[in-house]
């Protein structure tokens, strides 16, 4: 497992849908991560595109609260 933390660049796109397995909520957003090197010169900047699918009410509530634009 890999954990990425960063700033949300834009407001998340939240969409509800339904398929053969039932109803779901999709959360799509972009993260930016900036890591400064120890000597101040080796800095990296990375963008991530994330799409999460939540099915249970608890998971939907958690992601709705956890994914907030800064």
C-alpha positions as a printed NumPy array, in Angstrom:
array([[  0.   ,   0.   ,   0.   ],
       [  1.182,   3.487,  -0.815],
       [ -0.069,   6.578,   1.002],
       [  0.001,   9.915,  -0.788],
       [ -0.755,  13.176,   0.951],
       [ -1.033,  16.47 ,  -0.836],
       [ -3.157,  19.502,  -1.548],
       [ -6.361,  19.139,  -3.533],
       [ -5.931,  21.376,  -6.566],
       [ -9.588,  21.772,  -7.586],
       [-12.987,  21.09 ,  -6.127],
       [-13.67 ,  17.337,  -6.159],
       [-16.089,  15.951,  -8.746],
       [-18.705,  13.855,  -6.949],
       [-21.104,  11.739,  -8.977],
       [-23.656,   9.15 ,  -7.976],
       [-24.418,   6.191, -10.186],
       [-25.697,   2.666, -10.307],
       [-24.512,  -0.526, -11.973],
       [-25.258,  -4.257, -11.693],
       [-23.706,  -4.316,  -8.207],
       [-25.89 ,  -1.498,  -6.852],
       [-25.586,   2.213,  -6.161],
       [-22.208,   3.912,  -5.714],
       [-20.694,   7.375,  -5.325],
       [-17.583,   8.351,  -7.275],
       [-15.117,  10.927,  -5.952],
       [-12.637,  12.234,  -8.538],
       [-10.007,  14.844,  -7.7  ],
       [ -6.44 ,  15.963,  -8.354],
       [ -3.659,  16.176,  -5.769],
       [ -0.389,  18.05 ,  -5.945],
       [  2.558,  17.027,  -3.803],
       [  5.719,  19.077,  -3.268],
       [  8.724,  17.491,  -1.579],
       [ 11.687,  19.685,  -0.719],
       [ 15.067,  17.981,  -0.589],
       [ 17.254,  18.092,   2.51 ],
       [ 19.757,  20.434,   0.873],
       [ 17.039,  22.754,  -0.45 ],
       [ 17.894,  22.122,  -4.097],
       [ 16.476,  18.666,  -4.808],
       [ 12.757,  19.432,  -4.886],
       [ 10.112,  17.352,  -6.636],
       [  6.603,  18.307,  -7.64 ],
       [  4.111,  15.586,  -8.571],
       [  0.473,  15.618,  -9.631],
       [ -1.914,  12.735,  -9.031],
       [ -5.378,  12.044, -10.437],
       [ -7.527,  10.041,  -8.051],
       [-10.881,   8.307,  -8.475],
       [-12.508,   6.607,  -5.488],
       [-15.721,   4.602,  -5.55 ],
       [-17.713,   4.231,  -2.333],
       [-20.712,   1.959,  -1.932],
       [-21.666,   1.853,   1.746],
       [-23.201,   4.854,   3.54 ],
       [-20.288,   4.905,   6.019],
       [-17.673,   5.027,   3.249],
       [-19.581,   7.744,   1.385],
       [-19.844,   9.862,   4.541],
       [-16.146,   9.379,   5.355],
       [-14.939,  10.406,   1.889],
       [-17.334,  13.357,   1.736],
       [-15.805,  14.727,   4.953],
       [-12.195,  13.732,   4.233],
       [-11.937,  15.123,   0.697],
       [-12.008,  18.899,   1.032],
       [-10.505,  21.55 ,  -1.197],
       [ -7.903,  23.759,   0.528]])
